[in-house]
Amino acid sequence: MCTQDEHDRILAMERYHGGERPKAIYTSLGHSRYWFYKWLKRCDIKDPQWFKDKSKRPLTSPYRTPREVEKIVCLTRLNLYNQGTFCGAQAILWQMAEDGVQPLPSEATIKRILRQNDLTHKRTGRYEPKGKKYPKLPDQRPNDSHQFDFVGPCYLTKPLRFYSLNVIDAASRRCAIEAMTSRADVYLSVWNAWKRLGIPRFAQFDNAMEFYGSPQYPRGMGQVIRLCLSYGVEAVFIPIREPWRNGKVEKFNDHWAEKFFSRVQMEDEKTLKGESLEFEARHNHTWRYSPLGGKTPLTFLKESQAKLRFPTGPKPSRLGKPKKGKYHVMRFIRSDLCLDIFGEKFPMPAELKYEYVRATIDVRRETLHLYSDGVKAAEMPYKLH
């Protein structure tokens, strides 16, 4: 059965071949001159379906994701789901990169493929991680542990490019904000933050090069690690590509971006540093957190009666090789059974596959100790540079 449009096309061609003038035909049918000549060109008595609409789909799709890659996305998602691990677009992208898939789709493309294949459903109930428990740092008392993260580069209206080193005390939620125009000498910004927050037992970082040193010298202990060791702080590096392990500072970054960077007008470095310190003080005095029972960070600190330890003396210059102390590297051992410590790879036994391990470097003894679920799994020499 023909639609009204298809009926008009058939009728128009019948009237034209009967000798009627084109203008009289298309005006009486309520169509344009372009419409008439388009269907006159398509009219073909050898094709009984000439009056039907043609598909507007392009003949070629040069940017279409290869079908093989779409299948790999679906299979990867199902494998991650069945393993009980994170199975969102970002986790799928990381797993495909580890598996050497080429071409590697974007995160947006993976999300589109998941929607098209109805693979966006979430687990029911609370997420229960498989394998061993992630080694959690103490965070009950002020300065048990600090979480560090970089934001940037960001740009002021001048324009001026800058970075912000944001620090959160995991227990009290007190923050310290260090604005800088360069990521060089980050250890001085860490020291400045401790001058206001106090010195923690543990300092938790992601795997940014500015925090650990240089991938060319993975055992060189960068200036941030050396600063921690010199003050008796144990630096902890979270697993690669697991930013949620620094969840408190990551959440604070959103608060910083919404309440500070997008609202405060700043045009030069002096104003930037002043406004950063003002926002820090306002946050610590007035921002209330539900995990703290509605208390502000400074109220929680006062009620805890914690005794804080602060750096003394002048700012440290370039730090030499420490003689004692420990720092830790948290890693998830994947199917390749490799422990990656700042680019240096160590083979792991099969029983540690899909398990979290803590690699503890003992500076005085120059040894590497491996722990799985709190149990010591191995010890090996680890010559430091």
N, C-alpha and C positions, 0 to 999 in steps of 0.2 A: 504494500500500500504506500502510495507517494505522500510526502509531506506537502504543505501548501507551497513552499519554495520550489520544490521539485516539479510540482504541477505547473507553476508559472513558467519555468524554464521550457518544459515540453510544449506548452501552449504558445509561448513566444516564438519558438522555432517553427511550429506548424503554421502560424500566421505569416511568418516571414517567407517561408517557402510557398505560401499561397499567394504571394505578391503584395502583401501589405507593407507599407513603409515603416522602417525601424522606429522613428520617433513616435509615430502613432501607437506602436506596440508597447514600447517600454513606459511611455507616459500613462497609458490607460491601465497598465498593470502596477503602476506606482513604483517603478524602478528607475535607475539611472542609465545614461548612455553607456557608461563603463560596464555596468552589469550586463546589458544586452550583448555587447561585442565580446565580452568574456565568454558567455555561453554559446555565442555563435561560433567562436573559435574552437570550443570544446565539442561542439555538436558533431557527432560521427555516427552515421547510420550503421556502420559495422560494429559499433560498440553499444549493446542494448542498455548499458548502465552509464552512458555518457553524462546524464543529468545528475548523477550522484556527486556529493562532495568528496574531494580527495583529501587524504590525510595530509595535515600540515607538518607532520614530523619530518625533519631533515633527512636527506638520503644518507648522509654520513654524520657521525658524532665524534669528531676528533678529540674532544675533551672528556668523553665518557670513560668512567672507571672500568678497566678491563674486568670481564666477568670472572676471571680466575681470582682477581683481588677481592671482589665482592664475596666469593665463596670462602676465601681465607678469613675475611672479617667475621663472617657468620660462624665459622668453625672455631675461630679464636675466642669469640664471645662465649660460645657454648662450653668450650673447654674451661675457661676461667670461671664460668658460672658453676660448672659441675665440681670444680676444685674448691669452691667455697670462697674464692678470693674476689677482690674488686674486679668488676667486669664492665665498667663504663668505657666510654670512647677513649679517654686518655689511657686507661690501663690496657686497652686493646692495641692502641698505637704503640705503646712501649713494648708490648709483647711481640708485635709484628716486627718492630725494629730489631729486637734481640734475635728473632728468627731469620733475619736477613731478607725480608720480603721486599721486592722491588717491582714496580714503583710503589713507594710508600704513600698511602692516601693521607689527606689532611684529617684533622679531628672532626671538622664539619662534615666531610664526606663520610666518615665512619658513622656519625650520628644519622645521616640521611639513609645509609644502607641499613642500619638497625631499624629505623622507622619503616622502611619499605618491606622489610622481612619480619615485621612484628616481633622484634627482639628487644623491646624496651621495657618489658615487665620487670618489676623489682622482686626481690625476695620477700616472702611474707615472714613476719616475726623479726626478732632482733638478730642482727648479724653476729654470727659466731665464727671467729677466725679459726681456720684449720691449722694443724701443726702446733708448734710450741708458742708459748706466750711471748709477746714482745717485751723485752726488758725495760721496765718503766723506771724513770728517775724519781727520786723522792720530791714531793712538792707540797708538803703539809705546812712547813714553817717558812717564814720569809727568808729568802736567799738560799733555800735548799737548791734551787736551780733557776737559771735564767735562760730564756730562749732569745736567740738573735736572728735577725733577718735584714736583708737589704731591700729597699724599694728604689726603683729608678732604672735608667735615668729619667728624671722628671725635668720639666722646663718651666721657667718663670717667663713673665711677659717681656723681658728685656730683649732677646731671650738669654737665659742663663741656665745651663744644664747643671743639675745637682742630684745627689743621692741622699737617702736617709737611712741611717742605721737605726733600726727600731729594736728596743730591748724590752722584754716583759719578765717580771718576776713571777714565776708560775704559781706561787702560793698567794701572794697579796695582790697581784695584777698591777703593781706599780710599774710605770713605764719610764724609759729614758729614750730621748730622741736626739740623735747626733746628725745634723745636716752637714753635708760636705760636698765640695765641687769636684773631688777626685776620690777614687777608691784606693789610692796609695796611702800607706801608713794607717791602715784600718785599726791596728792595735792601739793607736793613740785615742781613737774614738771609743774603743772598748774601755780603755782606762778612764776616759772622761765620764762614761756612763757609770762606772763603778764608783767614781767620786761622789755621785749623787744617790745611787741605789745601794751601795755597799758591795762587798766581794762575796760571790756565791760559792757554794761547795762544788756545783757543777755548772758548766756553761755549754749550752746545746746549740750547735750550728748546723746549717745545711752544708752541702759539699762545694760551695763557691770557692774558687781558687784563692780569693783574698783571705779566706778563713784558714785554709790548711797550708798554703804556701805555693809550691810550684809542682805541676805534674812531671816536670823534668827531674825533680829531686823529691820523690814521694816520701823519703825518710828524712827530709831536711828540716822538718818542724818549722813552719812559717812563724812570723813574728807574733801572730795571735796565739798560737799554741805555746810559744815560749813565754809570752806574757802570762798566760794561765798557769803554766808550770812554776813561774817565778813567784806567784802569789799562792801556791798550793791549791789552785783550782783545777779540777779534772775536766778537760774539754771532751765533749761528746759530739760525734758526727752522726747524724741520722742516716738511715738507709737511702741509697740513691733513688731518686724519683719517688719519694714518699713524703711530700711536703706536709701532709697532715700530721706527721709526728711532731711538727712545730706548730700545732694547731692554735695555741693561745696567741702567739705573736702574729700568725697569719690572720687570725680574726681581728687583732688589733690593727693590722695594716688596712683592713677595710674601714674600720672606724677612723683611722688617720686620714685616709683618702676622702672620706665623705665629710667629716667634720672640720678638717683642717685644710688640706691641699686644695679642695674644690671651692672653699669659701673664703680663705684669707688671701688678700691682695698683697703680693710681694714682688718687688722689682729688683732687689739687689741682695748680695750675699749677707750683708749685715742685718737687713730686715728679716731674711729667711732664718738666720740663726736665732735672732731675738724672738720671733714669732713661734719657732719650734719649742724653745724653752718655756714660753708662756703657755702653749698648748699642753706641754708635758705637765706643768704645775696644775693647770686647770683640770686635766684628766685625773691626776692623783688625788686632788682635793675633793672633786665633785662627782666623778663618774661612779655610779653604783652598779655592782655586779650581783646577780642572783646567786651564783655559787658562793659568794661571800655573805649570804644572808641579807642582801640589800645594803651592805656597808660599802663605803668608799675604800680605795686601796690604803690610804693613810690611816683611816679609822681601824681597818683590819690590822695594820702594822702596829698601831698603838696598843690595841687590845691584846695582841700576841705577846707583848713585852719582850720581843726578840732583841737580842744584842747584836748589832751589826758591826762588821769590820770594814774599814775604809782604807784605801791606799794612802800612804803617807809619802812625804818627800816630793821632789820635783818630778815632772813628767819623765818617763823612762826614755832613754835613747835607744838606738838599735841594740837588741838583746842578743847575747851570745848563747852558745849551746848550753842548755840546762843540764844539771848533774843528777837530778832526781825528779820523781813525780810520775804520774800516769796520765795517759789520755786514751780515749776509747773510740772505736769505729763500729757502728752498728750496721749490719748487712743482712740482706735476705739472700740465701743461696738458691739460685735458680737451676734450671736443667743443665746448664753448662758446668755446674759444680766448681765455680770459680769464686774466690773471695777477692773483691776489688778494693784495695786500699790506696786511694788517690791515684789510680791508674796502674798500680803494680798488682799483678794477678798471682794468686796462690791456689793450687788445686786443693779441693776439699773431698773428704770421703763421701761415699754414696749415701750414708745414713743421715747426712746433713742436708740432703736435697729438700728444697722447699721448707727450710727451717731458718729462723733468725739466729744469728750468731753475734756475739760481742767479742771483738778483737781488742784486747787491752795491751797497750805498749808500755812496758816498764822501762823508764828512761835510765835508771841507775844500772840495772842488770842488762839492758839492751836485749830484751826478750819480748816475744809476742805470745800472748796467752789467748787461747780460744775458749769461749764458753757457749754452751747451748743449754737454754732453759736453766741457767744458773750453775750448771755442772761443767767443770773443766774438761774440755775435749782434747786439747793438744797444747803443746808448748814448743817454741822453736826460737833459734837465735834471730835477732833483728838488729843488725848493725845500723846505728843512726849516723847521719851526716852532720 
